[in-house]
Amino acid sequence: MSDFSFKIIKKSKKSWARAGILETPHGIIHTPAFISVATQASVKSLSPEDLENLGAEVILSNTYHLYLRPGAEIVKKAGGLHKFMNWKGPMVTDSGGFQVFSLGWGRVHKIGKIGWFPGSEEFQEARLPEEARLQRPKFVKITEDGVEFTSHLDGSKHFFTPEKSIKIQEDLGADIIFAFDECTSPLAGYDYTKRSIKRTHDWAVRCLKAKKRKDQALFGIVQGGEYKDLRAESLKFITSLPFDGIGIGGSLGKTRKDMFKILKRMHSFLPEEKPRHLLGIGRSEDLENCVKLGMDLFDCVWPTRLARRGSLIVKSGRINIKNAKYIKDFQPIEKGCPCYACKNFTRAYISHLFRAKELLAYRLATIHNLYFTLKLMENIRNAI
C-alpha cells in the first residue's frame, strides 16, 4: 500500500484479537474499529462535526447510491467525497456488490446477510411464504460480465462491471475501496454459491487490473456463503492476489452461531499482515466476539437505524423509548453516559420528541447509539 500502512501493536493472549494502526492519506484508524455508515455522504441526522465529537475516525459511503444520486462526476468535480461532505478523516466506499443482494434476493425475501427476518433473531425458512420463495428479483440481473440494476429512484437501467465500480470509486475518492463482488443470500444453495464465487474471483482480477489511483487501498472480498470448502477456496484465491486488505462478505450463515463458526474456520488462512474487514456486521453483542476471532474493521447501519426507530442501546440491551413507561421517566437514556443526549436530556423528553415526530428525536437517539458503539470499540481496544 503505497500511501498506507497497517501495523499490529498488540495481540491478545486469550483470543485472536489484535489492536493495530491503519494509516491512510486522511489520517489514522485505530483498530479494531467500527465504521459509521454515511450511505449517501451523510450519517443520517448528524453533521461531520458531530461525528468528530463522538470520536468517529472513519466513515463508509455507498458507491451505488452515490452513483445514482448525485452522480460520481458531480462528486469528482466537487473535489471528491471528503470535500463534498466536509469530512476530513479516513473514508471507505463499498463496491456496489452488497446491492446485488439487498436489491435482489434480500429485497424479495426480506432477509439479511445472516438470515435474520425482521423481529426474529434466528432464521426460519418456514416463515417465508411460498409465493416469495418463487418470486424473482426485479431490481438486479446478474451476468458473467456484471450486474444490471434497475434504479429504485426512477426505474432506469444501469450496468455495473468491475471496471465501472472501480472507476466510480476512484471518482468518489475514498481512502479504502472494495472489489466488485456478488454478495450471496443465506438461501443460496451450494451449486449456486460455487458458481457465484467463480464470478466474484473473475471480477476481483478485473478490479485489480482496472485500478489506477495509487492513493487508494483496494480490498478484495472473500465469499463462499456458509459452505466450508467454498469459503476456503475463496479465501485461498483472494489472499493470493495483491489486495491491500481482505473483506469478509456474503452470507454468514443462518444464525449468529453460524457466523462465528465460519469466522473461526477462516482464521488460520487469513494473512497476518493485512487488515480484515467484516462487512455489514455491527450489533454491539457481535462486535466483541468477532474481534476475538481476529476481525479488525466493521461497518453497519444497525446503531443508526435502530436510533431512528426509537430503539436505544444500553448496557443491559436495548430500550424502546416510544413505550408508554418512558413518558414520565426523567432519567437519562443511560446513567453515567457522557454523550450529549444523556448529559442534557431525559428519556421523557426524547420519548416526547419521537411521539411528536420532531427531527431532534433522530439526532439525539443517533448520537447516543453511535457513542455507545464507538465507546464499546474503544473499550475493546483498551482491553487488548
CORWO-V310071 format. One record per backbone hydrogen bond with DSSP energy under -0.5 kcal/mol. CO is the residue of the C=O (numbers start at 0). NH is the residue of the N-H. E is the energy in kcal/mol with one decimal. If there is no record, write none. Layout:
# CORWO-V310071
CO;NH;E  CO;NH;E
This chain:
# CORWO-V310071
0;3;-1.2  4;22;-3.0  6;8;-0.6  6;20;-2.5  9;18;-3.1  16;11;-2.7  18;8;-2.4  18;9;-1.8  19;30;-2.5  20;6;-2.2  20;22;-0.6  21;28;-2.6  22;4;-1.3  23;26;-1.8  26;23;-2.0  27;29;-0.5  28;21;-2.8  28;30;-0.6  30;19;-1.9  32;297;-1.8  33;35;-0.6  34;299;-0.9  35;37;-0.6  35;59;-2.3  37;40;-2.0  38;61;-2.3  41;39;-0.6  41;43;-0.8  42;45;-2.7  46;50;-1.9  47;51;-2.2  48;52;-2.4  49;53;-1.7  50;54;-0.6  50;55;-2.4  51;54;-1.2  56;89;-0.8  57;35;-1.4  58;91;-2.4  59;37;-3.5  60;62;-0.6  60;93;-1.6  61;65;-2.2  62;66;-2.1  63;67;-1.9  64;68;-2.3  65;70;-2.3  70;73;-0.7  70;74;-1.7  71;75;-2.6  72;76;-2.0  73;77;-1.6  74;79;-2.7  75;78;-1.5  79;83;-2.7  80;84;-2.5  81;85;-0.6  81;86;-2.0  85;87;-0.6  89;58;-1.3  90;174;-1.4  90;175;-2.0  91;60;-2.8  95;99;-0.7  96;99;-0.8  96;100;-0.7  96;182;-1.1  97;100;-0.8  97;101;-3.2  98;102;-2.0  100;103;-0.8  100;105;-2.6  100;106;-0.7  102;138;-0.7  103;107;-2.0  104;108;-2.8  105;109;-0.9  105;110;-1.4  111;114;-1.4  112;251;-1.3  115;111;-0.9  116;119;-2.5  123;126;-1.8  124;127;-1.8  126;128;-0.6  128;131;-0.6  128;132;-1.8  129;133;-1.6  130;134;-1.0  138;149;-2.6  140;147;-3.0  144;161;-0.5  145;142;-3.1  146;148;-0.6  146;159;-3.2  147;140;-1.8  148;150;-0.6  148;157;-2.5  150;154;-1.7  155;150;-3.3  157;148;-3.8  157;159;-0.6  158;160;-0.5  159;146;-2.7  160;164;-2.5  161;165;-2.1  162;166;-2.3  163;167;-2.6  164;168;-2.3  165;169;-2.5  166;170;-2.1  167;171;-2.4  168;172;-2.2  168;173;-0.7  171;80;-3.2  174;216;-2.9  175;92;-2.2  176;218;-2.6  180;182;-0.6  181;183;-0.7  184;187;-1.7  188;192;-2.4  189;193;-2.4  190;194;-2.0  191;195;-2.5  192;196;-2.3  193;197;-1.3  194;198;-1.7  195;199;-2.7  196;200;-2.6  197;201;-2.2  198;202;-2.5  199;203;-2.0  200;204;-1.8  201;205;-1.8  202;206;-2.3  203;207;-2.0  204;208;-1.8  205;209;-1.8  206;210;-1.6  213;2;-0.6  216;176;-3.1  216;218;-0.5  217;243;-2.9  217;244;-0.8  218;178;-2.3  219;246;-3.7  221;248;-2.3  223;226;-1.5  225;227;-0.6  226;230;-2.7  227;231;-2.1  228;232;-2.3  229;233;-2.6  230;234;-2.8  231;235;-2.4  232;236;-2.0  233;237;-2.9  234;238;-2.3  235;239;-0.6  236;239;-0.8  237;240;-1.2  240;242;-2.0  243;274;-0.6  244;219;-1.9  245;276;-3.0  246;221;-3.2  246;248;-0.7  247;278;-1.8  253;122;-1.1  254;258;-1.7  255;259;-2.4  256;260;-2.1  257;261;-2.6  258;262;-2.4  259;263;-2.2  260;264;-2.1  261;265;-1.6  262;266;-1.2  265;268;-1.8  265;269;-0.7  266;269;-1.5  270;273;-0.8  274;245;-2.6  275;277;-0.6  275;295;-1.8  275;296;-2.3  276;247;-3.1  276;278;-0.9  277;280;-0.9  277;298;-0.9  282;285;-1.8  282;286;-1.7  283;287;-0.7  285;289;-2.5  286;290;-2.4  287;291;-2.1  288;292;-0.7  289;294;-2.0  290;293;-2.1  291;15;-2.3  295;31;-0.7  295;32;-2.5  296;277;-2.9  297;34;-3.3  299;36;-0.5  300;304;-3.1  301;305;-2.6  302;306;-1.6  303;307;-1.7  304;308;-0.9  305;308;-0.9  305;310;-2.5  306;309;-1.8  309;311;-0.7  309;320;-2.6  311;318;-2.3  313;316;-1.8  316;313;-2.4  318;311;-3.0  318;320;-0.9  319;322;-2.3  322;325;-1.8  323;326;-1.8  325;328;-1.2  327;329;-0.8  328;347;-2.3  330;346;-3.1  333;336;-2.0  338;342;-2.4  339;343;-1.3  340;344;-1.8  345;349;-2.3  346;350;-2.9  347;351;-2.1  348;352;-2.3  349;353;-2.1  350;354;-2.2  351;355;-2.4  352;357;-2.7  353;356;-0.8  357;360;-1.6  357;361;-0.5  358;361;-0.7  358;362;-1.4  359;363;-2.6  360;364;-2.3  361;365;-2.2  362;366;-2.5  363;367;-2.1  364;368;-2.5  365;369;-2.5  366;370;-2.2  367;371;-2.7  368;372;-2.0  369;373;-3.0  370;374;-2.8  371;375;-2.0  372;376;-1.9  373;377;-1.9  374;378;-2.5  375;379;-2.1  376;380;-2.5  377;381;-2.5  378;382;-2.1  379;383;-1.8
